[in-house]
């Protein structure tokens, strides 16, 4: 059984946080995008309708609140992983100082 190093665990945590943040950002974008049919108001020529609507009622639109919470969770995961990497670096530095 192999025990992963703290540095590898921190890097893997950062990669997971980035993937989670990318997915949350995609969800936020897709839930706030405007449908092309409702952008122009045909009754008033030249005016733009700013209502947010679902692009297609058949498609599943992600929940905006959940996507924002997921993005915040990814932020804290990245911060925690950074602290793990710093701790691993400090421990390695201490070991090198002791053996030198």
TORPA-4810 file (N, C-alpha, C, O; in nm, 3 decimals):
<nodes>
NODE_1_0.084_-0.118_0.000_0.000_0.000_0.000_0.089_0.124_0.000_0.177_0.139_0.084_X
NODE_2_0.063_0.212_-0.095_0.144_0.333_-0.107_0.072_0.450_-0.043_-0.048_0.470_-0.066_X
NODE_3_0.144_0.526_0.036_0.087_0.644_0.100_0.130_0.766_0.018_0.250_0.790_0.002_X
NODE_4_0.034_0.843_-0.035_0.071_0.958_-0.117_0.134_1.068_-0.031_0.099_1.084_0.086_X
NODE_5_0.226_1.141_-0.089_0.291_1.248_-0.015_0.195_1.366_0.002_0.098_1.379_-0.072_X
NODE_6_0.225_1.449_0.098_0.140_1.566_0.125_0.143_1.661_0.005_0.042_1.724_-0.027_X
NODE_7_0.258_1.671_-0.060_0.268_1.759_-0.177_0.177_1.710_-0.289_0.107_1.789_-0.352_X
NODE_8_0.177_1.579_-0.315_0.090_1.525_-0.419_-0.058_1.542_-0.383_-0.140_1.571_-0.470_X
NODE_9_-0.091_1.524_-0.256_-0.230_1.543_-0.212_-0.273_1.688_-0.232_-0.386_1.714_-0.274_X
NODE_10_-0.185_1.781_-0.201_-0.217_1.922_-0.221_-0.236_1.957_-0.367_-0.329_2.030_-0.403_X
NODE_11_-0.148_1.903_-0.452_-0.162_1.929_-0.596_-0.289_1.868_-0.653_-0.356_1.928_-0.736_X
NODE_12_-0.322_1.748_-0.606_-0.445_1.684_-0.652_-0.567_1.764_-0.605_-0.666_1.776_-0.678_X
NODE_13_-0.562_1.819_-0.485_-0.670_1.903_-0.434_-0.687_2.029_-0.517_-0.799_2.071_-0.545_X
NODE_14_-0.574_2.089_-0.557_-0.581_2.207_-0.644_-0.643_2.174_-0.780_-0.723_2.251_-0.833_X
NODE_15_-0.606_2.060_-0.836_-0.664_2.020_-0.964_-0.813_1.995_-0.952_-0.889_2.032_-1.041_X
NODE_16_-0.856_1.932_-0.843_-0.998_1.908_-0.821_-1.074_2.040_-0.802_-1.185_2.057_-0.851_X
NODE_17_-1.012_2.133_-0.730_-1.075_2.264_-0.708_-1.092_2.338_-0.840_-1.194_2.402_-0.863_X
NODE_18_-0.992_2.330_-0.926_-1.002_2.397_-1.056_-1.112_2.335_-1.141_-1.189_2.407_-1.204_X
NODE_19_-1.120_2.203_-1.143_-1.225_2.136_-1.221_-1.363_2.173_-1.168_-1.456_2.196_-1.246_X
NODE_20_-1.377_2.178_-1.036_-1.505_2.214_-0.975_-1.541_2.359_-1.008_-1.656_2.389_-1.039_X
NODE_21_-1.442_2.448_-1.001_-1.467_2.589_-1.032_-1.503_2.607_-1.180_-1.590_2.688_-1.212_X
NODE_22_-1.438_2.534_-1.268_-1.470_2.542_-1.410_-1.614_2.498_-1.436_-1.685_2.562_-1.514_X
NODE_23_-1.656_2.389_-1.372_-1.793_2.341_-1.390_-1.894_2.440_-1.334_-1.998_2.465_-1.395_X
NODE_24_-1.864_2.497_-1.218_-1.955_2.594_-1.157_-1.966_2.719_-1.244_-2.074_2.775_-1.259_X
NODE_25_-1.853_2.764_-1.301_-1.856_2.881_-1.388_-1.938_2.854_-1.513_-2.011_2.941_-1.560_X
NODE_26_-1.927_2.734_-1.566_-2.008_2.696_-1.682_-2.156_2.695_-1.647_-2.239_2.741_-1.725_X
NODE_27_-2.189_2.643_-1.529_-2.328_2.641_-1.484_-2.383_2.781_-1.464_-2.497_2.810_-1.500_X
NODE_28_-2.301_2.870_-1.407_-2.344_3.009_-1.387_-2.370_3.076_-1.521_-2.470_3.145_-1.538_X
NODE_29_-2.280_3.055_-1.616_-2.298_3.115_-1.747_-2.424_3.064_-1.816_-2.501_3.141_-1.872_X
NODE_30_-2.445_2.932_-1.810_-2.560_2.876_-1.881_-2.692_2.914_-1.815_-2.794_2.921_-1.883_X
NODE_31_-2.691_2.939_-1.685_-2.816_2.976_-1.619_-2.848_3.125_-1.633_-2.961_3.166_-1.607_X
NODE_32_-2.751_3.204_-1.673_-2.776_3.348_-1.687_-2.773_3.397_-1.831_-2.790_3.517_-1.855_X
NODE_33_-2.753_3.308_-1.926_-2.748_3.353_-2.065_-2.887_3.386_-2.116_-2.986_3.326_-2.074_X
NODE_34_-2.893_3.481_-2.206_-3.021_3.524_-2.261_-3.058_3.440_-2.382_-2.972_3.398_-2.459_X
NODE_35_-3.184_3.417_-2.396_-3.228_3.347_-2.516_-3.227_3.444_-2.634_-3.257_3.562_-2.618_X
NODE_36_-3.193_3.395_-2.751_-3.181_3.483_-2.867_-3.317_3.534_-2.914_-3.324_3.641_-2.975_X
NODE_37_-3.424_3.461_-2.887_-3.555_3.508_-2.930_-3.604_3.626_-2.848_-3.677_3.710_-2.900_X
NODE_38_-3.566_3.635_-2.719_-3.620_3.740_-2.634_-3.528_3.861_-2.626_-3.558_3.954_-2.551_X
NODE_39_-3.417_3.862_-2.698_-3.327_3.977_-2.691_-3.385_4.100_-2.757_-3.367_4.211_-2.707_X
NODE_40_-3.454_4.083_-2.867_-3.514_4.196_-2.937_-3.663_4.200_-2.910_-3.730_4.097_-2.915_X
NODE_41_-3.713_4.316_-2.881_-3.855_4.335_-2.861_-3.916_4.380_-2.993_-3.888_4.492_-3.036_X
NODE_42_-3.997_4.298_-3.058_-4.048_4.336_-3.189_-4.145_4.453_-3.184_-4.163_4.522_-3.285_X
NODE_43_-4.208_4.479_-3.070_-4.304_4.589_-3.061_-4.234_4.724_-3.065_-4.285_4.819_-3.125_X
NODE_44_-4.120_4.734_-3.002_-4.044_4.860_-2.999_-3.914_4.839_-3.075_-3.820_4.779_-3.022_X
NODE_45_-3.908_4.886_-3.195_-3.792_4.867_-3.282_-3.668_4.929_-3.220_-3.669_5.046_-3.181_X
NODE_46_-3.560_4.849_-3.209_-3.432_4.898_-3.160_-3.411_4.882_-3.010_-3.298_4.895_-2.964_X
NODE_47_-3.515_4.855_-2.934_-3.499_4.835_-2.791_-3.461_4.690_-2.760_-3.496_4.599_-2.834_X
NODE_48_-3.391_4.671_-2.651_-3.345_4.538_-2.614_-3.421_4.493_-2.490_-3.434_4.568_-2.393_X
NODE_49_-3.471_4.371_-2.493_-3.539_4.312_-2.379_-3.433_4.251_-2.289_-3.352_4.171_-2.335_X
NODE_50_-3.432_4.287_-2.159_-3.329_4.238_-2.067_-3.378_4.126_-1.977_-3.311_4.094_-1.879_X
NODE_51_-3.491_4.067_-2.008_-3.541_3.957_-1.927_-3.455_3.833_-1.948_-3.414_3.801_-2.059_X
NODE_52_-3.428_3.764_-1.837_-3.354_3.638_-1.845_-3.454_3.525_-1.859_-3.546_3.513_-1.778_X
NODE_53_-3.436_3.445_-1.960_-3.527_3.333_-1.980_-3.448_3.209_-2.015_-3.331_3.217_-2.054_X
NODE_54_-3.511_3.095_-2.000_-3.446_2.969_-2.032_-3.430_2.959_-2.183_-3.525_2.986_-2.257_X
NODE_55_-3.311_2.919_-2.232_-3.289_2.908_-2.375_-3.382_2.807_-2.441_-3.433_2.831_-2.551_X
NODE_56_-3.405_2.696_-2.375_-3.492_2.592_-2.430_-3.556_2.520_-2.312_-3.487_2.472_-2.223_X
NODE_57_-3.687_2.513_-2.312_-3.755_2.455_-2.197_-3.727_2.306_-2.183_-3.748_2.251_-2.075_X
NODE_58_-3.679_2.240_-2.289_-3.648_2.098_-2.282_-3.513_2.072_-2.215_-3.488_1.962_-2.166_X
NODE_59_-3.424_2.172_-2.212_-3.291_2.155_-2.155_-3.294_2.182_-2.005_-3.369_2.267_-1.958_X
NODE_60_-3.212_2.110_-1.933_-3.202_2.130_-1.789_-3.110_2.248_-1.763_-2.993_2.246_-1.802_X
NODE_61_-3.162_2.353_-1.698_-3.083_2.471_-1.666_-3.035_2.458_-1.522_-3.117_2.438_-1.432_X
NODE_62_-2.903_2.469_-1.498_-2.851_2.454_-1.363_-2.903_2.565_-1.271_-2.933_2.676_-1.315_X
NODE_63_-2.915_2.533_-1.143_-2.959_2.628_-1.043_-2.846_2.727_-1.016_-2.734_2.688_-0.984_X
NODE_64_-2.877_2.855_-1.029_-2.776_2.959_-1.013_-2.722_2.962_-0.870_-2.601_2.975_-0.850_X
NODE_65_-2.809_2.951_-0.772_-2.765_2.954_-0.632_-2.670_2.839_-0.601_-2.567_2.859_-0.535_X
NODE_66_-2.703_2.720_-0.647_-2.617_2.604_-0.622_-2.482_2.620_-0.691_-2.379_2.581_-0.636_X
NODE_67_-2.482_2.678_-0.810_-2.356_2.698_-0.883_-2.266_2.798_-0.811_-2.144_2.781_-0.808_X
NODE_68_-2.326_2.901_-0.753_-2.246_3.000_-0.679_-2.188_2.938_-0.552_-2.073_2.963_-0.518_X
NODE_69_-2.267_2.857_-0.483_-2.218_2.789_-0.363_-2.105_2.693_-0.400_-2.005_2.684_-0.329_X
NODE_70_-2.121_2.621_-0.510_-2.018_2.528_-0.555_-1.889_2.602_-0.589_-1.780_2.553_-0.560_X
NODE_71_-1.902_2.719_-0.649_-1.784_2.800_-0.681_-1.712_2.844_-0.553_-1.589_2.844_-0.548_X
NODE_72_-1.788_2.880_-0.451_-1.728_2.920_-0.324_-1.660_2.801_-0.255_-1.554_2.816_-0.194_X
NODE_73_-1.722_2.683_-0.265_-1.661_2.562_-0.209_-1.528_2.533_-0.279_-1.431_2.495_-0.214_X
NODE_74_-1.524_2.550_-0.410_-1.400_2.528_-0.485_-1.292_2.627_-0.441_-1.174_2.592_-0.436_X
NODE_75_-1.332_2.750_-0.409_-1.236_2.849_-0.361_-1.173_2.804_-0.230_-1.051_2.810_-0.213_X
NODE_76_-1.256_2.757_-0.136_-1.204_2.711_-0.008_-1.122_2.583_-0.023_-1.025_2.563_0.050_X
NODE_77_-1.159_2.499_-0.116_-1.081_2.378_-0.142_-0.942_2.415_-0.194_-0.843_2.353_-0.156_X
NODE_78_-0.936_2.515_-0.281_-0.807_2.559_-0.334_-0.722_2.621_-0.223_-0.601_2.597_-0.218_X
NODE_79_-0.784_2.699_-0.136_-0.709_2.759_-0.024_-0.654_2.651_0.069_-0.539_2.659_0.113_X
NODE_80_-0.736_2.551_0.099_-0.691_2.443_0.188_-0.578_2.363_0.124_-0.482_2.326_0.191_X
NODE_81_-0.589_2.337_-0.006_-0.485_2.262_-0.076_-0.355_2.341_-0.080_-0.247_2.283_-0.072_X
NODE_82_-0.365_2.472_-0.093_-0.247_2.557_-0.091_-0.177_2.549_0.045_-0.054_2.545_0.052_X
NODE_83_-0.256_2.547_0.151_-0.198_2.534_0.286_-0.129_2.398_0.304_-0.025_2.389_0.369_X
NODE_84_-0.187_2.293_0.247_-0.125_2.161_0.254_0.010_2.163_0.183_0.109_2.109_0.234_X
NODE_85_0.015_2.226_0.066_0.140_2.236_-0.009_0.244_2.316_0.069_0.361_2.278_0.073_X
NODE_86_0.202_2.427_0.130_0.295_2.507_0.211_0.349_2.426_0.328_0.468_2.431_0.358_X
NODE_87_0.260_2.351_0.394_0.305_2.270_0.508_0.402_2.162_0.464_0.501_2.135_0.533_X
NODE_88_0.377_2.099_0.350_0.467_1.997_0.298_0.602_2.058_0.264_0.707_1.997_0.287_X
NODE_89_0.601_2.178_0.209_0.725_2.246_0.174_0.804_2.281_0.299_0.926_2.265_0.303_X
NODE_90_0.734_2.330_0.401_0.801_2.363_0.527_0.861_2.238_0.592_0.973_2.242_0.643_X
NODE_91_0.786_2.129_0.590_0.836_2.004_0.649_0.959_1.954_0.575_1.056_1.910_0.636_X
NODE_92_0.955_1.961_0.444_1.070_1.918_0.364_1.190_2.008_0.391_1.303_1.959_0.401_X
NODE_93_1.166_2.139_0.403_1.274_2.231_0.434_1.336_2.203_0.570_1.458_2.211_0.586_X
NODE_94_1.253_2.170_0.667_1.302_2.138_0.801_1.385_2.008_0.798_1.490_2.000_0.862_X
NODE_95_1.338_1.908_0.724_1.413_1.783_0.713_1.548_1.806_0.646_1.649_1.748_0.688_X
NODE_96_1.551_1.888_0.544_1.679_1.917_0.477_1.773_1.994_0.567_1.894_1.971_0.564_X
NODE_97_1.719_2.086_0.648_1.803_2.161_0.741_1.862_2.071_0.849_1.977_2.090_0.889_X
NODE_98_1.785_1.974_0.896_1.831_1.883_1.001_1.940_1.792_0.948_2.038_1.765_1.018_X
NODE_99_1.925_1.743_0.824_2.023_1.649_0.768_2.146_1.720_0.713_2.248_1.656_0.692_X
NODE_100_2.139_1.849_0.690_2.254_1.920_0.632_2.354_1.962_0.735_2.456_2.023_0.701_X
</nodes>
